[in-house]
Amino acid sequence: MIAQYDLIGRKPIRILHKGDPKQKIEANLFVKNIDPSVSFKELHNHFSKAGPVLSVKIAYNKAGQHLGYGYVQFEKVEDALKAIEEFNGSKLKERELQIERFLPKTGRNVSSGNNLYVKHLPEGKSKEEIEKLLNVIFYQINFKV
């Protein structure tokens, strides 16, 4: 029998009713610094000590690499707040978790123009060589790396 978080290929099954009235955005947490060896079930079990967890999600890139962050959706807002108090800074495997309330993009304090994503950096170069190269490239537009 297939259960919550069982893998189909590389992706885990997440069972949650769409539009579930129990699912409140205020009860959703953003969790950073998740150890790459932590499974969906382990994250779920860790947070369920604070109250009923509806779902957890750990972020992976297209290549299947763990990105070190995820989300925990609680049934109740009170339990989400309790989890922040109890587990923020706590260790799960080898890392200390950083937990905060999830904010949708529209609610985040993100200033445009301060973030830059650069693709296709040269391979086989040191960090210092890449920084020097980027400083030369972006010097013309007053960016400092």
C-alpha positions in Angstrom: 0.0 0.0 0.0 1.3 3.5 -0.9 1.6 5.9 2.0 2.4 9.5 2.6 6.0 10.4 1.6 6.7 7.0 -0.2 8.8 7.7 -3.3 7.6 7.3 -6.8 10.8 7.7 -8.8 12.7 10.5 -7.0 9.6 12.4 -5.8 7.7 11.6 -2.6 3.9 11.3 -2.5 2.3 14.2 -0.5 -1.3 13.5 0.2 -3.3 16.6 1.0 -6.9 17.7 0.1 -6.8 20.6 -2.4 -8.5 23.6 -0.8 -8.5 21.8 2.5 -10.1 24.3 5.0 -7.6 23.0 7.6 -4.7 24.3 5.4 -4.1 27.9 6.7 -1.2 29.9 5.3 -0.5 31.2 8.8 0.2 27.6 9.9 2.9 27.1 7.3 6.5 27.3 8.3 9.7 27.9 6.3 12.5 25.6 7.6 16.1 26.3 6.7 19.4 24.4 7.3 17.9 21.0 6.9 20.5 18.3 6.9 20.7 16.6 3.5 20.2 13.1 5.1 16.8 14.1 6.7 13.9 12.3 5.0 10.4 13.7 4.6 9.1 11.2 7.3 11.9 12.3 9.8 11.0 16.0 9.3 7.3 15.2 9.7 7.9 13.2 12.9 10.2 15.8 14.3 7.6 18.6 13.9 4.6 16.5 14.8 5.8 16.7 18.5 4.3 20.3 18.4 0.9 19.2 16.9 -0.7 17.6 13.9 1.3 18.2 10.7 -0.7 18.2 7.4 2.3 18.0 5.1 6.1 18.6 4.8 8.1 19.4 1.7 11.8 19.4 1.3 13.2 21.4 -1.7 15.3 19.7 -4.3 16.6 21.0 -7.6 16.0 19.4 -11.0 19.0 17.2 -10.6 17.6 15.8 -7.3 20.0 17.7 -5.1 18.8 18.6 -1.6 18.6 22.4 -1.3 18.7 22.6 2.5 15.2 24.1 3.1 11.6 23.1 3.2 8.1 23.7 4.5 6.0 22.3 7.3 2.2 22.8 7.1 0.5 22.5 10.5 -3.2 22.0 11.0 -3.4 24.8 13.6 -1.7 28.2 13.7 -1.0 27.7 17.5 0.9 24.5 16.8 3.1 26.2 14.1 3.9 29.0 16.6 4.7 26.4 19.3 7.0 24.6 16.8 8.9 27.9 16.1 9.4 28.4 19.9 10.4 24.7 20.6 12.4 23.8 17.5 14.1 27.0 16.2 17.8 26.4 16.8 17.3 22.7 17.7 19.4 20.0 16.0 17.9 17.5 13.6 20.7 15.1 12.7 23.9 17.3 12.2 22.3 20.7 11.7 20.5 23.4 13.7 17.2 24.2 12.2 16.2 27.8 11.4 12.4 28.2 11.4 10.2 31.1 10.6 6.6 31.7 9.5 6.2 31.2 5.8 5.5 34.4 3.9 4.2 34.4 0.3 6.2 36.4 -2.2 3.8 39.3 -2.0 4.3 39.6 1.7 8.1 39.4 1.8 10.3 42.4 2.3 12.3 41.9 -0.9 13.8 44.9 -2.5 14.2 44.6 -6.2 17.5 45.2 -7.8 19.6 43.8 -5.0 19.7 40.1 -6.0 21.7 38.8 -9.0 21.8 35.3 -10.3 24.7 34.4 -12.6 24.6 31.2 -14.6 27.3 29.2 -16.3 30.3 30.3 -14.2 33.6 28.8 -15.4 34.4 25.4 -13.9 37.8 24.6 -12.3 38.4 28.2 -11.1 38.9 29.2 -7.4 36.4 31.4 -5.6 38.9 34.3 -5.8 39.4 33.9 -9.5 35.6 33.9 -10.1 35.2 37.0 -7.9 37.9 38.8 -9.8 36.3 37.9 -13.1 32.8 39.0 -11.9 34.3 42.3 -10.6 35.8 43.0 -14.0 32.6 42.2 -15.8 30.2 44.1 -13.5 32.6 47.0 -12.8 31.0 48.8 -15.8 27.6 48.9 -14.0 28.9 49.7 -10.5 28.3 46.3 -8.9 30.7 45.0 -6.3 31.0 41.3 -5.7 
